[in-house]
Amino acid sequence: DAALKQPQYAVIRGTPTTDQTTDVTRTLTNFTDTPKRWVMFDIDDFTPKTLPLLDPAAGVEQWITERLPTPFHTVTAYWQLSASAGHTTRDPKKLRAHVWLWLDQPVSGTQWKRWAERNNISIDKSVLSPVQLHYTAAPVIELGQDPFTERSGFTDATDQQVTTAGLKFSDLPPQDNSFLDN
């Protein structure tokens, strides 16, 4: 909850290639694609049955059940609306959110990217890059009011982590140069 109030906070998937004691440029040279026990999916172009302004949690749950395979359906996810959600220049019928999930085993961004391609799952692969920022703070709204009364929360599910065995990551290499060809 504290991260929501810190606009300068963000997370990346990568691990520094050397011990860093000073600021470092966020490049693929300075960070490596390391398997993590979490994944964040970025939803940008999904039209849920319920208007996101009225019930964003229902939209996230619908996205999970319609766009992701069965192992995700019973797992609690933390969701957070994107900064562009509710912006007057965006389609109010589209859900724009980040969905965070815990995994039972570490999986690299490269593996997620190859898995999505192999299974024809449409996700924003840029967030799987070792150096892509994952913003954790609520947006700063300078003019006007936030149209949402709720910008983050947890889905209503029974399991705490995705069981990755059925997703077949074992035959996918944990690292390659796939982020360079996007």
N, C-alpha and C positions, 0 to 999 in steps of 0.2 A: 504494500500500500504506500510506503514511503517513496518508492520509485515513481509513482504516479505524480508526485508533487515536485519532482526534480527535473525541470525541462532539459537539463544538460546530460541526463542519464541515457545511455544506450548500451546495447549488447552486440557483440559480433560472435560468429561461430568459430572463428579462427583462434589459433594459439600462436603466440610470438615464436619466431624461429630462433631467437636468441634471448638471453635474459635482458629485459628492458628496464632501465633505471631512469630513462628520460622519455619524453614524447617521441613517438615514432609515426612515420607516415603509414597510413592504412593501405598497404599494397600486398599483392600476392607474394612478393619477395620477402616481406617482413612477417607474414602470417601463413600458417599452414592449415590445411583442411583436416581438422581433428574430429574423430567421432565423438558425439555428445549424446547424453541421455535425454535430450529434449529436442523438440523441433517446433518451429514457428511457421505457420502457413499464412500467407497474405491473401485475403479475399478482396478482390476489386470489382468483379463483374458478375455478381450473382444476384438474381432477383428472387427473393423469398416470397412465400405466399402472404406473409404478414409484412406490412410496411415497416422497415427498420426503425423508423422514428417511434413507432408504437411498441415494438417488442424485439429489440436487437438480439436478445438471447435466443428467441425462437428461430430467428433467421440463421444464427450460427449453428444451432442444433440441426436445422434442416440441411444446411450446407454439408455438415459432417456426414449425415446419413445418405445424402444424395450423391456426394462427390468423392467420398472416401470409402474404402472397403470395410467389411464387417468388423475387423479387429479394432477399429476406431469408434464404433457406434456405442459402446457401453463405457467409454472412458471419459472421465471428467476432464474438461478442457478449460483453461483460463482464456477468456476472450477480452479483447480491447478494441473499441472502435478506432479506426484510423483517423488521423487529423483531418482528412478530406471528408469524412462522414458528416453529413449535415451542411456542408458548404453549399452556398447558393448556386455555384457553378456546376454542381454535380447532380446527377439524376437521383431524386429522393427515393426511388423504388429500388435502387441498388444497395446491397450490403457492402460496406467497406470496413473490414476488420482484420485484426491479427488474432490467430488462434494458436495457443501454446499448449503442447502436450508433453507429458513425461513418457519415457520409453523404458522398457525392461532391460534393454541392451543399448550400448552406444552405437550410433549410426552417423556416418559422415555426410556432409552436404553433397559430395559427389555421389554417394550411394542413393541418397534421396532423389537426386536429379535423374540418375539412370533408372531408378525404380519407377518414377513417374512416367518417364518416356516408355519404358517397357510395358507398363500397364495402362497407357493412354489416359493418364490422369492429368487434367489441366490444372496446373498450379503455377504461380509466379516463381520461377526458378531462381530469380536474382537474389532472393532472401536466403538461398542456400549457399551462397558464396562465403568464403571464409572472412571476407572483409566488408560485407554489406551490413550497414547499421540497422539494428532492430530497435526502434525507439520504444521506450517503456513509459515515458511521461505522458500525461494527458495533454492535449493541445492547449496552447496559449491562445485565447480568443481575445483579440485586442478591440475589435469593434462589434458591438452587438452582444447577444446572449447565445449560449450553447443551446441548440434546439433539443438536445438529449438530456433527459433527467438521469439516465444511466449510461455510462460510457464503458464500463467493464464489469466482469463478473465471472462466475463459474457455470458451466453447463450442469444440468441435472443428470448425473450418470452414476453408476455403481462402482466402476473400476477406477483405480488411481493411475494406471499406466498402460500403454499400448504394448501388447505382446507381439514382439517383432518376428517371432519364428515363422508364422504363417505368411509374412510379407516377403520372405525369401531374399534377404539382403546378402546372404553368405556367398553367393556367386558373383556379387558385384564388387569391384575393387574399391577399397576405402579412399584411395587418392588417385587422381590423374590430372591432366590439364584441361578438363572439361569446362572449367570456368573461363578459360581463355577463348573458347569458341562460341560464346553467347553474344 
